């Protein structure tokens, strides 16, 4: 299994409610992607967002893309992938 953690900030002036609606639509689409186990979105107190996705493997993660990039400040995106040990 693969754990993918993507952190980012929203662009200046982005409406959080609009982002959350886009994220909910993304969640619906992502749930149909082959190889995804689970995906969740979280936010820290200082405005950093995280999307954590659990995949069956790297090949599945490589094939996927997010639909809400219009809201994301590209300069703040950090994407890390971790292979599970169990």
FENZIZI-V543367 format. One record per backbone hydrogen bond with DSSP energy under -1.0 kcal/mol. CO is the residue of the C=O (numbers start at 0). NH is the residue of the N-H. E is the energy in kcal/mol with one decimal. If there is no record, write none. Layout:
BEGIN
CO,NH,E  CO,NH,E
END
This chain:
BEGIN
0,83,-2.2  1,54,-3.3  2,81,-2.7  3,52,-2.8  4,79,-2.5  5,50,-2.8  6,77,-2.3  7,48,-3.6  8,72,-2.6  10,13,-2.1  14,18,-2.4  15,19,-2.8  16,20,-2.0  17,21,-2.4  18,22,-2.9  19,23,-2.1  20,24,-2.1  21,25,-2.5  22,26,-2.6  23,27,-1.9  24,28,-2.1  25,29,-3.4  26,30,-2.0  28,31,-1.3  29,32,-1.9  32,35,-1.6  34,55,-2.9  37,53,-3.3  39,51,-2.7  41,49,-2.7  43,46,-1.6  47,43,-3.0  48,7,-2.0  49,41,-2.8  50,5,-2.5  51,39,-2.2  52,3,-3.2  53,36,-3.4  53,37,-1.4  54,1,-2.3  56,60,-1.4  57,61,-2.5  58,62,-1.2  67,70,-1.9  70,10,-2.8  71,73,-1.1  72,75,-2.5  77,6,-2.7  79,4,-2.8  81,2,-3.2
END
